[in-house]
Amino acid sequence: GGRRHDGLSFLRRKQPGYVDLELAGAVRYRRFPLFDSSHSLLEILTLIQRAERDPRVGGIAVNLSGIRLSHEKAWELRRRLEEFRQSGKRVVVYLDRVRLKGYHLASVADRVVMDPAGMIALEGLVAGSTYLKGALDRIGIGVEEWRFYKYKSAFESIVRGGMSDADREQWQALIDDAYSLARDDIVSSRGLSAEEFDRLVDEVTLFLPEDAIEHGLVDTLARWHALDEVVLSLEGSRRPRLKPSTLTPPAEDSWSEPPRIAVIYALGVCAMDTGIQARRLVGDIRRVARDERVRAVVLRVDSPGGDILPSDLVSEALQQCGEEKPVVVSQGSVAASGGYWISLNSDAIVAAPNTITGSIGVIGGWIYNSGIKEKLGLTTDHVQAGRHADLGFGMSLPFLPGMLPDRPLDEAERQAMERAIRGMYGSFVRKVASARGRSEAQIDSVAQGRVWSGVRAREAGLVDQLGGLDTAVRLAREKAGIGEGESVRIVEYPRLGWFDADAI
């Protein structure tokens, strides 16, 4: 028998479908082509953008089961889904077990679907450290902190038994800002009051499925494989489920190569050959500066800082690149100290509201023998030429790198170190003041090593705009004069191999 072609089946076929976005695993910046089950942030953001523009797509169904990502990436993903909804399309999110970060992301949806055996835990947010001073005193290791700026707290965990007032102040502000961000978004999306949300966090905290329904945190209970019924109730008709791979990239003019935007990642501590790998990073920045096909550059910074030398080398390379083409910086979870330094020489700095940024300051310290050598029955001896040559000399232990110096600094050495640290701080403040168009006094008032949330950093003039990686790419497009409808090719650096050799 022949196939039946009736009007209803034709209409049904034409109904816009829902793209399945299954996000189990880590959301990283880069994904290796082989043997890598993680997701790349840029890939997810691009996929949502394609779904937004594709007339075959009416919505996205997001599976958050097993997702692993930072608070900042969760905010970026949420904001992109919010934009997708504002285009007139719908979002359904499925969750099983989430805490505040995951629920904040899920709450963006038109329908929040919870697994019948799931749980939501809204304990709030906490930040803290383990403090080693008592243990180091007990085993005989001495530590000096060279701290001349109020909020620069990198050595606190080894010189104190708890937070200083200044560190408590800055971290409480960061936690309060992050909590307010999540609360404001959640109450706006779910139609709760701020007071009711605070009460749920403080008095209920753990929500089994029935509790989550009762308190308005979720809309329905269902498993991921049964989401068709949820879509049916939302849309009034059954909708096909689409695989992300069916979303075609925007058509390119085959006669010409589209303009390129280079996205360069500076990830990890500021160091020459580890972390951001400044040697290689400088080479990549110079390469894209010379490449005439690349019309603009986005530097994605996710770094807690580190050494001044690699920071300054990258900063200089970025400045030279900026003389050739627009450079926009996108700050991730952390862009502090050296991570802020390398952000400076750009046409604009974009940060998320919950980015940790700033930390304009310099700190140092000294770890030395204060009895452990004697307890172990070890002795050291040496000869020297030069009054201070013995400063770094001390006991070395098998299997451990370096030496534990025998002594602390004397007064002359301390003064020399303070001079150096104050000089480096002055240089840092001058660079920021020059790049941000402010006086040194203005920068010093928000510096002193203090870390700020992206929201506060924008108020303080340390960043230009709130947004994510896609915001920075859009801004780079504008600054390069690439039209809204014009296709563009994103090229990412550093180049990756086929697979992660370290994981094998």
Disulfide bonds with the S-S distance in Angstrom:
none
